[in-house]
């Protein structure tokens, strides 16, 4: 089995070095980014299997970086926080992070946490039909997502989705059966949700459906819940 690649996003060189060394000693492959922008670049290129993310970065906050990554991937994310008051945000905001560690921490504690999260997430991935491949692909039933290319395939054929269509499909597939309101979809998928309108979501749902019907006109996994929103149910 190949080693899990861990992306370490930390702007303090001494801390980053300690973490990278501890991870490599524990049998992981590690790559280091000093800024949020670098982190997103490496994320897109190398598709890490785990991300350790400092909250305080020089160019943008770790929360921001987490939000960006969560639009595309369910990769486990562990936050490093320097201050107690940041913990409330990590825990309270629905950022989708898996855990956090407060500085200062011991390298051993950190790698133990990484191991525990990987065991948990890999274990749970096996229990549900949604499974992430090592390249970060997500497969559910007839649909397969390629996060790094913003592409979705149905029965092996590229659906040619726009960015927003792709984003919504990603949200749906990650939470089968859950109903999302238009506001929630805008918040999770759009860059400037406040500028979008309810009917923008409806319009993209319509084109998303049309593209899936192009493959098979009986395939309609996106369900409309009148007055509530949309959910995903492909019958699996
Ligand atoms: Ca920092």
Boltz pocket constraint, residues with backbone or C-beta under 6 A from the ligand:
constraints:
  - pocket:
      binder: B
      contacts: [[A, 10], [A, 11], [A, 12], [A, 54], [A, 55], [A, 56], [A, 57]]
      max_distance: 6.0
